[in-house]
Amino acid sequence: MKKNYFKSVALVAVVALSGLVLISCGSGGGSSKSNVPTDGPLGEAPLLIAQYYGTESSTEGVKSLSELTDAIKAAVEKVKGNEIALEVDENLPFKANGSLKVSECNNPIEIACYADAEELGKTGATTTAYIVFDKNGEVISVESGETTDNCFNSYTKKIKVTFRLQPYNATRYANVGKVAIILQDSEAYKKAADQLKALQEDFISKKQK
């Protein structure tokens, strides 16, 4: 009985030490036994990035940044073309003609997606924000301060959305459900911004415990 007890204590110590190594080094890689799903629109990318941040452990140890970058780019390449629902505020001077499609990894934490779109010729307030939701309708990320030109290219007729995976939301991107592009001065934006702030504060609180 005592022998098994000491084995259990030793195992817990090893696991804890492994977690500290990952966090201090800031990176991890490879597949891992994790609760983070890899069958979402972004495939293994959210898990790999979470491992890099140290918010998810890795069974294959710590990888270099270059190896991690290669792994994430390869993961995104596997899911290239996967679709994510897109909604555009009817008050904006453009509209989407389809879903967002996963396109490319610009750097280890940014994944670019594009959707076919068209210009409507409307004028007025054009400062926009885009909100990323998970499949349960919970906010994952809010990107604000965008102009029409930032997210809609009138020459290519494309809408561009960039997912920026951070320590507090990387794993949540595994269940990304839809993106909404809205006016920044809307009530919908204020509500989403408050939800994002709560998510960030909750993450910080848990890290400090």
N, C-alpha and C positions, 0 to 999 in steps of 0.2 A: 504494500500500500504506500509506504513512504517512498519507495523507489519510483513508483508511478507519479507520485506527487512532485518529486524533485524534477522528473523528466518534464512534467507539464510546466513547471516554473521556468525551467531552462528554455523550453520552446517559446513561451511568452516573451522572455527576455530577448531571444534571437529575433523574433518578429518585430518587437519594439525597436531594437537596434537597427534593423533593416529599414524601417520607416524613417528613422532619424537620418540615416545616410542619404536616402532619397531626397528628403526635404532640404538637407544642407547642401547637397550637390545641385539641386534644382533640376534634376533630369532623371528619366527612367525610360525604358523602352521595351519593345517586344510585347507579345501577348501575355495576358495575365489572367489568373482566376479572379474575376471581378464581377460585381453586380451591374456594372455599366454595360448596357446592351451595345452590340456592334452591328445590329441589323437595321439601324435607322438610315436616313438619307445620307448622313456623313460617314457611315461605315465605322471603321476603327479609329478615325481621326480624333474624336473627342476623348477616347480612352488613352490614346498615345499622348495627347497633350496634357491630360490630367496626370499621367505618370511623370511627365516632364516637370510639372509643378509640384509633384510630391503629394497631391491630394488622392492619388490612387497608387497602391504598391505595385511593384513589378516582380515577376518570378525570374526574370532574366538579368537582373542587376541594372547598373547605371550605364547608359550609353552616352557617347559624346553628342554634342549639339549637332554636328554634321550628320551623324548616323540617325539621330532623331528626325532631323529635317528630311532626310531621304525617305525614312519610314512613313512620315506623314504625307509626303508628296505621293508616295506609292499608294497609300491608303485612299487618298482623294482620287487618284487616277482610276482606282477600281470602281468608285461610285460616281464617276463623271457622268453627267446626264440625269442623275436621280432628281426627281421633282419635289419641290416644296411649295405648298399653296401660297399664293400672293394676293393681297388685297390692297387696292389703291383708293384713297379718299376721293370721292366724286368731285370735290372742289379743286383738285389739282389739275394742271393743264395737260395731263397725259393719262393714259390708261394702259393697263397690262392686257396683253392678248394671249396670255397663257401663264403657266406656273414658272417659278424660278427653277433653273437647272444648275446643279453643282458643276462648276467649271474647272477651277484650278486652286492650288495652294500658293499664295504669294510669299509667305514666310511661315515659320512654324506655328503661328497662332492665327493667321488670317486665311480664310477660305472664301473665294469670290464666286458669286452666283449671278446668272443673267436670266432675263425674261424678255420675250418679244413684246414690243409696246408701240404705241402711236401717240402723236401729238394731237391735242384737242383744240389748241388755239385760244384757250382761256387765259385771262390775265388776272392779276391780283397777288395776294400773299403767296409766296413760293418757298418760304423757309419751312423745311420739312423735317421729319424724324421718321425713323423706321424702328418698329418694335418687333422683336423676335419672341414668339410664344412656343411653349412646348405643346405636346399633344393633349394636355389637360387644360390648356388655356392660361397657364401660368407664365409670367414674364421671365424670359431668359436674359434679354439684353435690350438696351435702348440706345440708339445712335441718333444724336440730335445735331442741329446746326447745319444740316445739309441744304443746299439750294437745288432748284430743279435741274440745273446743269450737272450737279454732282451725281444724281441718281438716274437721270434720264438723258441719254445721248440722242439728240435729234438727227444725227447723221446715220448712226448705225441702227436707230430705232430699237434700242435696248435699254432696259432698266438694269442697273447694277446694284447689288447688295453684297456687302462684305461682312462675313461673320468673324468677329474678333473674340476668340476664346480666351477667357481669363481664369484665374484660379477659382473664383467663386461660381463660375457658370460652365466650365468645360464639360463636366459630366452631364449637365442638363441639356447640352447640345446633342447628346446621344438620342434624345427624344424630341428633337425639333419638329414642330408641327406646322407653323405658318409664319409669314411675315406680313405686317401691315404698314404701309407707308401713309403717313398722316400729316396734317398741318401741326407745326410745333406749338402753336398757341391754342390748341384744342384741349378740351377736358380729357379726352382719351390719352393725350400725351402726359398730362399732369398725373393722371391715375397710374399710368405705366411707370413714370419716373419715381413715384412714391413706392411702388411695388419693387422696383429695382433697388432702391435705397434700402428697403427692408431686407432684401436678399443679401446685399453686401454686408449690412450690419450683422445679420445672423451668421454669416460666414466668419466674420472677424471675431464675433463672440465665441464661436465654437473653437477657433484656433487658439484663443487666449486661455481656454480652460485646460 
